[in-house]
């Protein structure tokens, strides 16, 4: 990802355009993913995805991302327009997978994968809340939705990317933000999302969510490498 990047070595100087571009791409990817898994899809969101999913970054570096893009693109572009029936079908698939009322095929909370009883608001939830509060990130539905919901965890990574971009652009140190992203990936997202993604793929009735699960798994694995590369660049400054 960073092969062509040259870095600035003078204190308080902005980093290279290549580093900023990588951070922007990471923010874009997390923005797409958080919107996908935070709530059921709207017509507007699906129309946007119909025209932009092929632009999802890093497809050439991940078979999972590439496979997911093809599945989502095929699902949304089978006809010239998305019908009400198409939207209803995707909204129902989201509800069945992540909301209920029946037993959830893919519960969207970290704590559901961390203990056998699949109970929510466990120690994982409190650990995630602590990571949020360090960066003054307070979920909109605080104390109503468990903090370790996949949509919130992805939103947190997105917000950290925005913070990272501003620090890098102004020449401030961004080491701590990167380290927190690395830790959050290792200690949270990458510990449970692979199983969550497989549950989606095995139980979804639509190519859209099968594809987005593939993109999610592929991207998170790839992003850990991107964070480690950025840490290497920063430490060299």
VEXBA-589496 format. One record per atom (N, C-alpha, C): x, y, z. Coordinates in steps of 0.02 Angstrom, whole numbers, plus 32768, in hexadecimal, padded with zeros to 4 digits. Layout:
XYZ/...
END
This chain:
80287FC38000/800080008000/802A803F8000/8064803B8022/808D8077802B/80CD80768002/80CF804D7FCF/810E80447FAA/812880867F8D/80FB80B27F78/811280EF7F56/8113812B7F83/810A81217FC5/810481597FF3/81488170800C/815481B08008/818F81CD8028/817781F48064/819D81F5809A/8186821480D8/81AD825380E7/818D827E810E/81AE82BA8127/81D182A88169/820B82C18173/823082B081B0/823782EB81DF/8220832581CB/8226836081F5/81EB83638226/81F783728265/81C383758298/818D83A78284/814F83968291/811583C08285/810B83D1823B/812383A8820F/811683B081C8/80E2837E81B2/80B483928185/80828362816D/80A38326814C/808382ED8151/809D82B18131/809082B580E6/80A8828380C2/80A382848079/805A827C8063/804E82908025/800B828A8008/7FF782408003/802982147FFA/801981CD7FF7/7FFD81B28038/801881C88070/7FFF81B380B2/7FB881CE80BC/7FAE820E80AB/7F6B822B80B2/7F3882078086/7F4D81F4804A/7F2081D1801D/7F0C818D8039/7F3C816A8058/7F2D812A8076/7EFD813180B0/7F07816480D9/7EDA81708111/7E94817F80F7/7E8F81A780C2/7E4D81B780A5/7E2B8178808A/7E50814D806A/7E33810F8051/7E1A80E3808A/7E4080E180C0/7E2B80BA80FB/7DEA80D78117/7DE68119811C/7DA981398135/7D6E81298108/7D79812C80C7/7D43811C8097/7D2B80D480A1/7D5980A680A8/7D46806080B0/7D1D805680EF/7D3380738126/7D0E806C8165/7CCA808F8162/7CC680C5813D/7C8680E88135/7C5480BA8111/7C69809A80DC/7C3D806B80B8/7C28803280E5/7C578015810A/7C487FDB8133/7C1B7FED816E/7C278026818E/7BFD803981C7/7BB5804581B1/7BAB80648178/7B688070815E/7B45802F814C/7B6C7FFF8135/7B507FBF8121/7B337F98815C/7B587F988193/7B467F6C81CB/7B247F8F8205/7B1E7FD28203/7B017FF6823B/7AB57FF3823C/7A957FEF8202/7A4C7FF081FF/7A357FD181BD/79F47FC381BA/79DA7FA5817C/79E27FD68142/79EA7FBD8106/79FB7FE880CD/79C0801180B4/79CD805080A7/799A807C8088/79A18079803C/796E80908019/797080947FD0/79AB80C07FBA/79B480F97FDC/79E981287FCA/7A2E81077FD2/7A3780E48009/7A7780C38015/7A85808E7FE0/7A5380677FCF/7A5C80317F9E/7A6B804D7F58/7A4A80857F47/7A5880A47F06/7AA080BD7F04/7AB980D87F3C/7AFE80EF7F3F/7B2E80B37F38/7B1F807D7F5B/7B4980427F58/7B4880237F12/7B1180277EF2/7B0A800C7EAE/7B3C802C7E7E/7B49806C7E8A/7B7580917E5C/7BBE80957E74/7BCB80847EB3/7C0E80907ECE/7C3280537EE9/7C0F801B7EF2/7C307FE27F13/7C6E7FCA7EED/7C6E7FD27EAB/7CA87FBC7E84/7CE57FE77E93/7CDC80207EB5/7D14804B7EC6/7D30803B7F0C/7D1580087F2D/7D2E7FF97F70/7D797FEC7F6C/7DA0800B7F99/7DE980097F92/7E087FC57FA2/7E437FBB7F88/7E6F7F837F97/7E567F407F7C/7E297F417F4B/7E0F7F037F2F/7E477ED97F0F/7E787EFB7EF3/7EAE7ED67ED2/7EDB7EB37F04/7ED57EC47F44/7F007EA77F77/7EDD7E727FA2/7E9E7E647F93/7E797E347FBD/7E467E0F7F92/7E4C7DCD7F90/7E1B7DA47F6D/7DD67DAA7F8C/7DD47DAF7FCE/7D937DB67FF1/7D707DF67FDD/7D957E2E7FDB/7D777E6D7FC7/7D5E7E697F7F/7D887E4F7F53/7D767E4A7F0C/7D387E1E7F03/7D367DE67F24/7CFD7DB97F20/7CBE7DDB7F3B/7CC67E007F71/7C8D7E227F8E/7C727E597F61/7C9F7E7F7F42/7C897EB47F14/7C617E967EDB/7C787E5F7EBF/7C557E3F7E87/7C0F7E287E9C/7C0A7E0D7ED9/7BC97DF57EF2/7B987E2F7EFC/7BB17E647F1C/7B867E9E7F29/7B717EC07EE8/7BA17EC87EBB/7B937EE87E7B/7B607EBF7E53/7B677E7E7E54/7B367E537E32/7AF17E587E51/7AEF7E5C7E93/7AAF7E5F7EB7/7A8A7EA07EA7/7AAE7ED77EA3/7A8E7F187E9B/7A847F2D7E52/7AA67F0C7E24/7AA27F217DDE/7A857EEC7DB0/7A587EC37DCC/7A367E917DA2/7A037EB27D74/79EC7EED7D86/79BC7F127D5D/79D07F5B7D5C/79AE7F837D34/79C07FC97D2C/79B27FF27D6B/79847FDC7D94/797380017DD0/79617FD27E09/79687FEB7E46/79557FC37E80/790A7FCC7E8D/78E67F957E8B/789E7F977E97/78907F987EE2/78527FA87EF3/783E7FA57F39/78467F5F7F54/78397F2E7F2A/78417EE87F3F/788A7ED87F4E/78B87EF37F25/78FF7EE87F31/79147F057F75/78FE7F427F83/790F7F647FC1/78F17F3E7FFD/78B27F2B7FF6/78917F06802C/78B57EC5803B/78CD7EA38007/78F07E648010/79317E6D8036/79557EA38028/79947EB0804B/79887EC78092/79537EEE809C/79427F0480E0/792E7EC8810A/79087E9A80ED/78F47E5F8113/79317E338123/795F7E2C80F4/799B7E048101/79C27E23813B/79C97E65813C/79EC7E878173/79C97E7981B5/79867E8181B5/79607E7681F2/79677E2F820B/79617E0081E0/79657DB981F3/79AA7DA7820E/79DE7DC281EF/7A227DB38204/7A357DD48246/7A227E14824E/7A407E3D8282/7A107E5882B7/79CE7E5482AB/799F7E7382DA/796F7E3F82F8/79537E1482D1/79237DE382EA/78DE7DEE82C9/78A87DD082E4/789F7DBB832A/78B87D74833A/78C67D4C8308/78DC7D088316/79257D07832D/793E7CCB833D/79847CC58350/79B07CE08318/79E07D0A832A/7A077D2C82F7/7A3A7CFD82D7/7A3C7D008295/7A6C7CD78270/7AB37CF38277/7AB77D36827F/7AF97D578285/7AF27D9182B6/7AF37D8382F7/7AEC7DB98328/7B237DED8320/7B117E2D831B/7B437E608309/7B687E7F8343/7B737E588379/7B967E7283B4/7BD27E4783C4/7C097E6783D4/7C467E4383E5/7C3B7E138420/7C187E2A8454/7C0E7E00848F/7BE87DC08480/7BBE7DC1844C/7B987D848439/7BC67D4D8420/7C017D618409/7C327D3083F0/7C687D208423/7C687D45845A/7C9E7D3D848B/7C8B7D0F84C5/7C4B7CFE84CB/7C377CD18501/7C027CA084E8/7C017C668506/7BD57C3084EE/7B8B7C4184F3/7B787C688525/7B327C7A852F/7B1A7CB18501/7B497CCF84DB/7B3A7D0584AC/7B167D4084CE/7B2A7D4E850D/7B0D7D868531/7B2C7DC8851C/7B047DFD851E/7B1C7E40850C/7B307E66854B/7B507E9F8540/7B687ECB8576/7B957EA585A6/7BC47E7F858A/7BF67E5B85B1/7C367E8585B5/7C6C7E6685CE/7CAA7E8B85D8/7CC47EA78596/7CB77E84855E/7CCD7E9D851D/7CAC7EE0850D/7C6C7EE68520/7C497F248515/7C697F5E853B/7C7C7F508579/7C9B7F8485A3/7CE17F968589/7D067F64856F/7D477F718553/7D417F9E8515/7D107F8F84EB/7D047FB884B0/7CF07FFF84C4/7CC6800484F6/7CB18047850E/7CED806F8526/7D1C804E8548/7D588071855E/7D81808B8524/7D86806484EF/7DAA807B84B3/7D8880B78494/7D4480B68493/7D1F80EE8477/7D2B812E84A0/7D25812784E2/7D288162850D/7D6D8184850B/7DA1815D84FF/7DE4817A84FA/7DE681AE84C3/7DBF81A3848E/7DBE81D28455/7D7D81FA8454/7D5981FC848C/7D1C82238493/7CE7820F8460/7CE781CE844F/7CB581B48420/7C7B81998449/7C4181B88443/7C0681A28467/7BD0818E8435/7BBF814D8430/7B8D81378400/7B4B815C8409/7B28816783D2/7AE9818C83D4/7AB681698401/7AB781278403/7A878101842C/7AA980E5846A/7AD2810D848A/7AF780F884C5/7AC780DD84FA/7AD780A38515/7AB0807F8548/7A6E8063852E/7A60806C84EE/7A26804C84CF/7A3C801484A1/7A73801F847D/7A917FEC8453/7AD57FDB8471/7AE47F9A8475/7B247F858490/7B5D7FA48468/7B8F7FBD848C/7BC67FE1846C/7BED7FB6843A/7BEA7F748443/7C127F488417/7BEB7F3083DA/7BB77F5583C5/7B947F478386/7BC47F54834D/7BC17F2A831A/7BF07F2F82E1/7BED7F7582C1/7BB27F9282BB/7BAC7FD3829D/7BD1800982C5/7BCE80038307/7BF080348332/7C3C802A8331/7C517FEC8332/7C9A7FDF8330/7CB87FF882EF/7C957FEF82B7/7CAD80088277/7CAA80548274/7C7780718293/7C7280BA8296/7CAB80D782BE/7CBE80B682F4/7CF780CC831D/7D3780CC82F4/7D42809882CD/7D7E809682A3/7D7C80CD826E/7D4180DC8255/7D3981138225/7D4A81568245/7D3081618282/7D3E81A082A5/7D8881A882B4/7DA9817082C5/7DF1817382D2/7E1781848292/7DFF816B825A/7E1F817D8219/7E1A81C8820D/7DE181E6821D/7DDA822E8215/7E0982548243/7E0E823D8281/7E3D825B82B0/7E8582538298/7E948219827F/7ED7820A8265/7EE88238822B/7EB8824281FE/7EC4826C81C3/7ED582B381D8/7EAD82CF8206/7EB88314821C/7EFC831C823D/7F0F82EC8266/7F5082F08287/7F8982EB8254/7F8382BC8226/7FB882B281F4/7FBE82EF81C7/7F85830C81B4/7F8683468187/7FA6838381A8/7F9B838A81EA/7FB583C6820C/7FFC83BB8228/8016837E8220/805983718238/805D835B8280/8023835182A0/8023833982E6/803582EF82E6/804B82D88320/805982918328/801882698325/8018823382FD/7FDD820982F9/7FEC81C18310/802481B88332/803981768349/800481568376/7FEB817B83A5/7FBC815F83D6/7F7A814983B4/7F6381708385/7F26815E8362/7F2F811D833B/7F6881188319/7F7780DA82F5/7F7C809E8324/7F9D80A8835C/7FA48072838C/7F60805C83A7/7F33808C83B1/7EF0807C83C9/7EC880578393/7ED1806A8355/7EB08045831F/7ECB7FFE831A/7F0D7FF8831F/7F2B7FB5831C/7F107F898355/7F0E7FA58391/7EF67F8083CB/7EAD7F6D83C3/7E847F9B83A9/7E3C7F8D83A2/7E307F56836E/7E577F578339/7E527F218307/7E667EDE8326/7E9E7EDD8348/7EB87E9F8363/7E8F7E84839D/7E797EB083CA/7E587E9A8406/7E0C7E9583FF/7DF27EB283CB/7DA97EB183C3/7D937E98837E/7D967EC3834C/7D777EB2830B/7D907E6F82EE/7DD27E6682ED/7DEC7E2A82CD/7DE37DEB82F8/7DCE7DF38336/7DC17DB98360/7D7D7D9A8353/7D4E7DC28339/7D0A7DA68332/7CEC7DAF82EC/7D027DE082C6/7CE47DEC8285/7CED7DB28254/7D257D8D8254/7D297D548227/7CF07D218231/7CDE7D138270/7CA67CE5827D/7C637D06826B/7C5D7D45827B/7C217D6B8269/7C177D6B821E/7C4C7D7981F9/7C487D7A81B0/7C347D368193/7C517D0181AE/7C3F7CBE8196/7BF67CAE81A4/7BDD7CC581DE/7B967CBB81ED/7B697CDF81BB/7B7D7D1B81A8/7B577D3F8175/7B567D188133/7B917D04811D/7B977CE180DD/7B707CA080DD/7B707C7E8115/7B4D7C3D8119/7B017C448121/7AEA7C7F8136/7AA27C858146/7A7D7CBB811F/7AA17CE780FE/7A807D1C80D7/7A5B7CFE809B/7A247D1E808A/79FF7D09804E/7A0E7D358012/7A3B7D66801A/7A4A7D947FE4/7A957D967FD6/7AA67D9E7F96/7AEC7DA67F83/7B087DE77F9F/7ADC7E187FAB/7AF37E587FC4/7B167E4F8008/7AF47E2F8037/7B137E288079/7B4A7DF3807B/7B447DC18052/7B7C7D92804C/7BBA7DB78034/7BB07DE28002/7BE87E087FE6/7C057E3A8018/7BD97E5D803B/7BF17E8F806B/7C167E6D80A5/7C007E3180B8/7C247E0C80EC/7C6A7DFA80D5/7C707DE68095/7CB17DD68079/7CDF7E138077/7CC37E4C8063/7CE97E8A8062/7D007E9C80A9/7CD27E9680D9/7CE37EA7811E/7D1D7E7E8138/7D197E3C812F/7D4F7E118148/7D917E1F8125/7D8E7E2680E3/7DCA7E3480BD/7DEA7E7680CE/7DBF7EA980D7/7DDA7EEB80E5/7DFA7EF0812A/7DDA7ED5815D/7DF67EDB81A0/7E3A7EB981A5/7E407E7F8185/7E807E5D8185/7EB67E878162/7EA37EA5812A/7ED27ECF8104/7EE27F0F812A/7EB17F2A814D/7EBB7F6B816E/7EED7F6681A6/7EF07F2D81C8/7F237F2581FC/7F687F2F81DF/7F747F1481A4/7FB47F1E8182/7FC07F678171/7F8B7F8A815D/7F917FD1814C/7FA47FFA8189/7F857FEA81C1/7F95800E8200/7FDE80018213/7FF47FC4820D/80397FB3821E/806A7FD881F0/80597FDE81B0/808480048183/8086804D8196/804D806981A7/804C80AF81BB/807480BB81FB/8070808B8229/809980908266/80E480908255/80F780668225/813D8064820F/815280A781F2/812780C481C8/8135810581A9/813C813A81DF/810E813A820F/810F816E8243/814C8169826F/815F812C8280/8199812382AB/81DB81368289/81DA81378246/8216814A8221/821F8195821D/81E981BA822E/81ED82038229/821682218263/
END
